[in-house]
Amino acid sequence: MDLRGVFYRNGPNPQFVSDERYHLFDGDGMVHAFAFTDRGVGYRNKWVRTEKFGLERAAGRSLFGGMRNRWKDPSVADRSGNVANTNVIRHGGRLLALWEAGFPIELDPQTLETRGPWDFHGRLDRAMTAHPKIDPLTGELLFFSNVFGAARELVFFRADKAGNLVETRKIPVPYPSMMHDFAVTENHVVFPVFPLTLDMERASKGLSPIAWEPGLGTRFGIMPRHGRGEVVWLRTDACFAFHFMNAFEKDGSIMLDAMVGDRIPDDAKPFQEGKDDFPTRLVRWTLDPESRTVNKEILDGTGGEMPRMDERFCGQEYRHGFFVAQSHGTRTDGLWDAIVHIDFRTKGRRVFVLPGDDVLNEACFVPKSGGGEGEGYLLTLAYRGESGTSDLLILDSLRIDKGPIAEVRIPHRIPVGFHGCWVGKED
C-alpha cells in the first residue's frame, strides 16, 4: 500500500454542554490526525483551543449559546463563539481548522497544538467559509464570507498558492441566506442562494435566525473568475443543498453537482434540531448563463450527504464521485451506514454497507501514486455500535463493494464528525 501522509478529520466534541438543547453544530472542534508512515499508522487528537474554549475552560462551564439555545452568558457577550469544528485544510504551508462564522484557526500540523486565528497577514477582516476550494491547476485558494443582515452581500476572496490574499470582491445577493458551500470551475465561481434565510435581526428579537421562505425561490450567481465581469443571477425552484460535489464547464453551460433536498420542509425545524427530515439526493443542475435557464437532473436517487471526489479534478469535468448514505432508509438517527461510488461515464455504481448499527463518517479520497482519476483509497471513520469504539477504514476507491482492504483499530469512540483532508508526505 502506498499511503504515506496524514489524514486529518475535524468535528464537534463539546467540552461542556449547557443543557439538553445541545446541537451537533455547536460542539467544540476536535481535530484527529492519522499519520501513515513506513512503520505503521500513528494517531493523535486535540481540541482546537479557540477563545470560546479557553473562556469556558477557565469558567468550568458552558458560557455560549448555540443553534437550539440562544442564551449567552453576559460575561462573554462581546467575545468570539468560534468553535472551529467544521473542516480542516492544508494550504500555503498552514493547517487550518474552519468554521463559517469565524476566522480560520491555525494548527501545528504535527502536534495539532493551536497557533491561533489566521487572518492572511491582516488582510482578512471577517469570517471565512468552511468550504473553500483549492484549484488543482493554480494552487489558489478560493473562498467567501457570507455577511448576514442589512448589508445583503457576500465577499469573495482569492489567495495565491503561497497563501497570500490577492483578491477581494464584494457581491450583492438577492437576499441573505444560509450559504454553506459554493462551487468553482476553470473560469467561473457559482454562489447558491437558497431560501433558507439567515437573519441575525430575527435572532435579536428572540426568534430563530433561520427561516424557510420558499416563495423567494433559489438563485445561482455566476461570477467570472478572471477580470471584473458582472455576476449573472439565474432563478429556479425552491430547494436546499448543504454540499456540492463538483462543477465544470461544458458546451457553454456550467454543470453543477450537489446533494439536494427535494422534499422541502414547511419550516426550518430540521436545521434547528438536526433531524433527518430533509433527505437529499445527488442532482446535476445545468446552468446556462446565456439563456439564463436552469435544468435539473437526478443522478442518483439514494438519500445521502457529504459528497467527495478526486480533488485533482476540482472545477474540471470528472468521472468519479462518492457520498455517504443510508443503506435501507429505515434509520431514524439521521446517520449513515453506507458509501456510494458513482461512475458518471459508465453510469455504474458500487456500494459499501456497514453491518448492524455501525455508523460511517464522510469518506475522504486519497489518490494512488501515479494513478489516474479515481484510482486510490477512501478513508472513513466507522463507529462500532456494539463495542462503542471506532475504526479507520481503508477502501479501494474503485472497488468499495469488496469491503475494507485494511482497518486501523482505535480503542475508544471518535464522535461523529464533519469534514477532513489528506496531506501527502510531499507536503
N, C-alpha and C positions, 0 to 999 in steps of 0.2 A: 504494500500500500504506500502511495507517495504523498500522503497527508503530512505536511510539515508547515506548521504555523500555529495560529491561535484562533479559536472560536470564542468570540465574546457574545454574551447574551445579557440583556437588561430586562428588568421587570420590577413590579411593585412588591415590597415586603415591609409592611408598616412597623416602625419602631414602637409606636403607641397607637392604640385605637381608642378614640374618644367615647364611642358608644356603638350600638348595634347598627348604626347607619353608615358604617364603613363601605366605601365603594372601591372597586378594584383600581380605578383610575387614580385614587388618592394615595396609594401606598408609597413609602419612600423607595427611591431607586436603589436596587442592588444589582451590581454587575458581576457576572460569573465568567471566568476565563478557563478554557481548556487548552493547554499547550501541548501540541503534538510534536514530539522530538524522536530521535533515533532510539531513545531509552524507554519510550512509552508515552503516556498521557498524564500530565500534571494538572491539578485543579486548584483554584482558589476563588474566593468570592469576598466582596466588600460592599458595604453600604456606600453610596455617594454622600460625602459629607457636605450637604448643602447648608445654606444659612438656616433653613427650617429645621433640618436635622439637628444642628448644633443647639438651637434655641430650645427645642423640645428635650434634647438630652440633658441640658442644664436644668430644665424645669422638672424633669422626671415625669412628664405627662404630655398629652396632646394639646396643642395650642391653636392649630389651624383648622378651619372648616374645609369642606370639600363638595363633591358633586351632590350628595344627598343631604349633607348637613352644612349649611352655610354659616353656622356660628363660628366666630373667630374671637379669641381672647383679645381684649382691648390692648394688652401689653405688646402685641405683635401686629397691630392694625396697619402699620406702615412698613412692615418687613416682608421679605420675599417668601412666598409659599412654594417656590420651585422645588419639585420632588425629583426631577431628573430621572424619570423612571420608564421612559418610553422606547428609546432607541439608543444605540451606541455605534459610532462610526469612526473610521480612521481616515484622516485627510491632512495633507500638508505636514506630516510628521506628528500629528496630535491625535490622541484618543479622546473622543468627546461623548459624554452622556447627554442625551437630548430630552427635552420636554417642551411642547409647543407654546407654553405660556411663560417661558423663562429663558435666560441666557444658557448657552451650552456650558457644561461643566467639564473642564479638562481633567483627565486622569493619567496617572503614570501607567504606561502600557504593560509594564512588568509586575509592579506591586499592586496596582489598582488604587494606590493612595490618591486622594483628591488634591489636585493642584489649585483649583478654584475656577471661578467663572472666566470664560474666554470671550472677549469682545473684538477679536480681529484687530488687535493693536489700537483699540479705541474707536474703530470705525463702525462697529455695530452698536446701535443705541436702543435696541428693543429686542423683544423675544424672537426666537428663531424656530421655524417648523421642526418637528421631529422626523420629517421625511424629506431631507434634502436628496438631491440626485448628483452622482459623480459621473461626468461624461467620460466614458472609457477612451474616447479618441483624443481629448484635450487634457484630461485630468482635472478639469474645472469642477468646482462645487457650486451647484445652483440651488437656491433656497428662497423662501419667502417668510414674511412676517405678516400675520393676519391681525389687523388693527380693528378692534370692535368699537361700536358706539357711533357717535355723530359723524366721525371722520369718513366712514364708509369707503375705506380704501385699504389696500394691502400694499406691501413694499417688497419688491423683488431684488435679490442680491446675487452677485456672481463673484466668486473668489477664484483666483488662478490656482494652478496645481500646487504652488508652494504655500497656499493658504492666505494670500494677501487679498483683501477685499478690493475689487477693481471696478465694480459697477453697482449702482443703486437706482432703482426706478420706482416711483410711486404710481399706483394704478387704481383709479376709481372703480368700485364694484357696484353692481345693481342694488344690492342690499347686503347687510352684514350676515354672514353665515358661519357655520361650523366647518371650516375648511381644514381638514386633517392632512390631506395628501394632495399631490398635483402630478403632472407628467411633463416630460420633455421629449423632443425629437431633435433631429440634427439641426433644424432651422427654426423651431418654434417652442414655446412654452404654453401649456394648457392649464388654465386655472378653473376648477369647477366651483360653481356657486350653487349649492343645493338649498332647498327651502327649509332646512333645519337651521333656523336662525339662532344666533347667539348674541344676546344684547345685555351688556353689563348694567344698563339703566334699569332693566327689569329687575335685576338682582338687587339693586339699591333700594327697590321698593318692596323687598321681601318676597318677590316672585321668582320662579325658576328663570335663569338666564337663557334656557333652551326652550324653544317652542317650534312645533311643526306647523308650517304655513304653506300648504301645497298650492294655494292659489297664486303664489309667486312664480311657480314653475322652476325648472332647472336651467341654469345658464352656463355656457362654456366660453371662457375668454381665451382667444388665441392670439398670442403676442409673438412677434418676430424676435428671435434671439439676437439677431445682428442688426445694428442700426437702431433707430428710434421710431419704427413704424407704429401705427395705431393698433390698439387691441380690438379685434373683431369679436363681437359677442353673438353667440348662437343660442337659441332658446329651444327647449324640449320639455317633455312631461316631467312632473314632479317625481323625484326618486332620491336615493341617497347612496353614497359609497364612501366607506372609510379608506379603502386602499386600492391603488392601481397596480396592475401587473407590469404594464409597459405601454409605450406609444411609439408609432413610427409613421413615416410619410409614404404614401403610395398613390400614384396617379392623381396628384394634386389635392388629395384628401389626407386627413390625419386619422389613423386607426388607433383607437383608444380602448384598452382592455382593463376592466375593473371588476371587482366583486360588488354587485349592485343589488340593492333591496328592491324587490318587485312587489312586495306586499307592504304598502305604506301604512305605518301606524297612524291612528287618528289623533294621537297626541305624542308628546315626546317622552313618555314614561320609560320605554325600553332603554333610552340613552341615559336617563337619570338613575335607573335602577339596575342596569347591567344585565337585563334579561334577554334571552334569545327570542324575542318576539318579532324579530326583524330579519328573517333568513335572507341570505344573499347568494347570488349565482354569478358565474363568470359570464360577463357580457362584453361584446365589442360594439362600440359606437363608431360610426363613420362620420367624421366632421368635415363638411365641405365649406371652407370659408368663402369660396366664390359665389355659390348659390345660397349660402347661409342655411344649409339644411343639416339635419341630424338624423341618421338612421341607426337603428338598434337591432342587434342580432345576439341571441343567446348561444354562447359557445359550449356551455356545459350546464346541465340542469341540476347538478348536485349542489346542495347547500354547503357553503364553505366560506373561508376567510383567509387572511394572511397570505396573499399571492406572492410568489417569488419566481425569479427566472435567472438565467445565466447573465449576470450583470455586465459581462464583457460586451453584451449586445443591448445595453440600455439605450433607448432612443432610436434603435435601428430595427429593421424587420427581423423577426426572430421565429424560432421553431418550437421551443420547449418552454412550458410553463408548469408551475407546481402550486398547489394550495392545500391547506388542511381542511378536513370535512368531517361530517358526522356520517358514519358508515350506513346506519339504518334509519336515521331520522327519528329515533324514539327517545334520545337523551333529553332530559329536562333541565340539565345544568348549564346549557349553552356552551359546553366544551367540545373538543374534537377528539376523535379516535382513529382518524384515517388521513392518509395523504393521497392526493390525486395528481397524476402526471398526465398532461395533455400534450400531444404531438400535433401542432397546428398544420403540419404539412400532410401527414397521413390521416389525420382525424382520429388517430388511435388514442387510447387511454389505458393507463395502468393504475392500480390501486393497492396501497398497503394499508392493512387494518390491524389495530392493536386488539388483543383479547380482553374479554371481561370489562371491568370498569376502569381500565387504564386510560390515561389522558395524554394526548400529544400537544406539543407546542409548535410554533412556526418552524418550518423546515428551511434551513439555510443552504444554498447551493455553493459547492466548492469545486472549482474546475480541476480536472485531472491534468497533470503536467503534460503538455504537448497535445492535449485532446481538443477535439472540435467542439462546436456549440452543444451544450447539454451533457457532454461527457465528463463525468466526475462523481461527486458524492452529495448526498443530502445529510445534514446534521440536524438532529432534533432531540429535544429532551422529552422523555416519557415518564410520567408519574405512575407508579405502580400502586393501584388501589389496595391490593391485599397486604403488601408489606409496608406501605407508607413511605417508600423510598423512591428515588429517581434514577434513571439510567440515561446516558447519552447514546443514542442510536446512530449508527453509520450505515447508510444505504447506498447501493449503486444507483445513481440518479436515473439511469435509463432502464433499470430492472427492479424497481421498488417493490413489485409484486412478489419478488423472491425473498423478501424479508431482509433484516439487517445482515450485513457482512461482518459486523463487529459491534460490540456493546461495551461501554465504559460504565462499570458499576459504581454508584455513589451511595454511601451508607446512610444518607439522610434525604429528606424531601427538599427539592428545589421548587419554590412556589411557581404556579402558572405565571408565565411572563409574556412579554410582547415581542420585541424585535432584537435581532443580533446581526453580527457581521463576521466575515472570515478575513483574517490578515495573514497573508502568506509569509514565509520565513524571509523572503527577499525584502519585505517591508519592516 
